[in-house]
Amino acid sequence: MYVTSRDFWYWNSRGKRINALDYLIEIRGYDFTEAVTRLTCEGMPRASPYRPQSKPNPRKPAKLYLPWPKKCATGYFKYLRKRGISTKVIQRCCALGLLYEGRYKPNKNEKKYVPVCVFVGTDDTGKPKYACMRGIYETLKKDVYGSDKCYSFCLPPEKPHSSQVAVFEAPVDALSHATLQELEGWQWNGYRLSLGGTSHVALFAFLERHPEIKRVTLYMDNDLAGLKNAHKIRDMLREHPSFKHIRVGINPPREGKDYNEKLMSKLQQLQSLPQRRHEKRAAISI
């Protein structure tokens, strides 16, 4: 949700204030030139009495500074286990360098650091290009400054040469999907990509780097914004000349708002099975 004021937008899910130019680039997916054109010319060419001497240079991306890792960290593991993520999935993310517990200072004027769960996105060489933080004990949700949306968090398949990608709004939903597969024994092997929101930027950049992908399944949230953006991204893929051959499906969770809520509901059902069996046996004995 974005709250607007006179001179800026406040991006609630990321906990930061952005101006009109950043809004078009980070959220709407425009490149720098297109965003400037939208702001100055409202998307229409405008006659100029002179020819410009030079073109505007694209904005230089900020350097990514990952939060310092916390020594003897256990909070991130407890946080993810509390949200139902399996130990196997957590350990795999850590082994791939995609997950760790960090120390973040929310207020520069204070000395207090808060522990955060850091989800990392890397390029093809394994170099970190993106990171988002989730507070372990506080309701903090924020992308790390300097993150490149084109390299959002992505959990690769266990077997190489996959032609499928499952798309989620948040990393926790992607890990919840992996845990559900572990619980229910699905025979599925593919990438799990987090968009870091609902923008198509991360997905389109991923598909450009992975031309072998033949199927995209959108596991967006089961709410108005999630369903609307899922249909929008599907239509954009079908219209794009480079991606129109890809099969696209939309599969929101049948239970809960997102796949983490679906996972928690599944775990509750599994926990209640022994109690139900005990009650059934007691009724039969009577």
N, C-alpha and C positions, 0 to 999 in steps of 0.2 A: 504494500500500500504506500502511496506517495502523497504526502501532505504538502500543499503548495502555499507559498506566501508571496510577497510582492517581488522579491528578487531571487528566490531559490526554491528548490524542491527538497523536502526532507524524506529520505529513503528509509522507511521504518525498518524493513527487514535487514538492512545493512548498517543501520545506526549512523548514518552520515548525511551531511548536507551537501547538495550538489547544485550547480548552476545550470542554465538552459543548455549550454554547449555540452556539458558532461552528461546531461539527461539524454540528449540525442545520441551520443556516442556509446555510453555504457548500457543504456536501457533499450533504446530503439534500434541500436545496431548500425547506425550510420558511420561512415568513415569521416575523417576530419573535414574534407572538402565539401561533402554532401551536407554535413551538419551546419557548416558556416553558410552554405547557400540557403538552407532552410531558414536560418535565422535572419539573414540580411535581405533575401529576395523572396521569401515565402515559397521557395520551390520553383519559381518562375524565372526565366532568363530576363535580365534587365539591360536595356541599352545603356552604353557608357560612352561619354563624349571622348574618351581616350582609351588607348590600349594599355593595360597594365604592364609594367616593366618586368615583373617577376611574379611567379605563382607562390601562394602561401605555402610554407614548409609544413609538413605534417608534424603534429605535436610529438616530441620525443618522449617515448615511454619512460615512466619513472622506474628507478631501480627497485627490485623487490628485496625487502629486508624481512626475513622470517623471524618470528618471535624466538627468543632464546629457549632452547629445550630445558626442561626442568629435570634436575637430577633425582634419581630414585623415584620416578614418577609412577603413581598408581591411580591417581584421580581419574585420568582419562579412561582407564580400563573399567573402573567401577561405574563411571558415567555411561559408557556405551553398553555395559552389561545390564545396567538398570533400564536402558531403553530397548533391551531384548536382543542386542547384537551378539552373535555367538563368539565364543573364544577363538575358534578357528578363523573366522573372518577377520577379527581384530588382529590376530597374530600375522595373518597374511598381509594385511595393509602395512603393518609396521615393518615387516621384512622387505617390502617393496619400497619403503621410504615415503609412503603416502600418508602416514599418520603418526603423530606424536603429541606429547603434552608440552605446552609452552608456557612462558611467563609473559603477560601483557600488562602494560600500564595504561588504563583507560584515560587517566587525567595526567597530563604532563606536569602539572603543578604539584602533584602528590607523589610520594615515594612508594605508594602501595601498588604491588603487582597482584594480578589475579590469575589463577591457573585456567588455561584454555585448552580445548581440544583442537588441534590444528590439522586440517585436511589439505594436502598438498597436491597440486597439479604440475606435471612435468612435461617437457618436450620429448622428442623421440630419442634424445641422448640421455634422458634421465635427469636433466637439469631442472630445478624448480623454477616455474614461471608464474605460478598462481598459488594462493593459499587463502583459506577462509577459516575463521575462528568461531567456536561455539563455547560459551562460558560453561564451566563444569559446575560451579555453584551459583552462578549469576546468569540472568537472562541476557547474555551478550551474544549478538550475531553480527559478524562484520567480516568483510574481505580485508585482507592485509594490503596496506598501501603499496602500490606498484604492481598489483596482480594483473595479469593479462588474461582476460576472459576466454581468449582463444585456446588456452591450455587449462581448462577447468579440471576439477578432480575427476579422475577416471580410473575405475578398477578394471584391469585387463582380464581377459579370460584365462582359465587355468591351462587350456590347451591352445597352442598357436593356430594361426590361419583361420580365425573366425570371420564370418561374413555378417554378423548380427551385432546390433548395439541397442541396449535398453537405456532410455533417457528418463532422468528424474530431475526434480527441482532442487533437491538438496542431497549432500553426501550421505546423511543418515538414512534417507530413503533407499539409496542405492545399496547400502550395507544391509538394510532390512530385507530387501529383495533377495540378496545372497543368502541371508539366514533362512528365509522362507524356503528357498530351494533346498537348503541343507535339511530342513525339518521335513519337507514333503517329498523329497527325492526326485525333483524335476530333472529330466535329461536335457539340460540347456547349457550351451557354452557360448558366451559372448561378452562383449564389453558392457560395462555399466558406467554411464556418463552422467555427471551432475551438471546442470546448466548454471547453478548458482543463482537461481531465480527462474524467470520464465522467458528470458531473451533467447533468440535462436542463434546468437553469435557463436557460442561454444560448440553447438552441434554442427553448424555449417563449416567451421574451421576444422573440426574433427573429421568430417567427411572428405574434405579436401586433402587431408593427410592420409586418409585410409580409403582409397578408391575401390578396395576389395569389398566394402560393405554393400550388401544387397537388400538388407531388411533393417528398418528402424521401427522400434515400438516405443510409443510415448506413454510413459507411466506417470503422467502429471497428476497433481492433486485433484481430488474429486470435489471441487468447488467451482464457482462461476469463473473465476480468473484462470484456474488450471485448465478447465475444459475449453474455454474460449481460446486460450493460447495454444492448446494442443491442436485444435482444428486449424488455427492460423498457420502454425508451423507445418502441418501436413499439406495445406494448400500451397505454401511457399516451396516445399520440396517438389511437389508435383509440377509446379510452373518453372522451376529452375532447370535450365537445359542440361546441367551437369548431374543433376540428382533425380530427374523425372523417371529414371528406370528403377529407382529404389522402391521396394514395397514398404508402405507406411501403415502402421496400425496404432490405434488409440486404445489403451487398456487402463483406465482408472481403477483404483481399488474398489472392490465391492463392499468392503467393510471399512468404516472409518474415513477420515479425510485424506490421509496419505498412506504410504506403504509402511511407515513405522507404526501407525495406529492399527493397521491390519495385522502386523506382526504381533503387537501386544495383545490384540484380541485372540489371535491364534494360540499364543502361549497360555493365556487364561483358560482357554478351552482345554488345552492339554493338561493343565494342572487340575482341572475339575474332574477329569476322567476317573482317577482312582476313587474319589469320593462318590461319584455316581455308581461305579461298580459295587462299592461297599454297600450303598443304600439298596441297590437292586438285589444283592445277595441276601441282605437282611429281610427284605420284603418277601423273597421266595421262601426263606426258612420259616417265616411266620405262617 
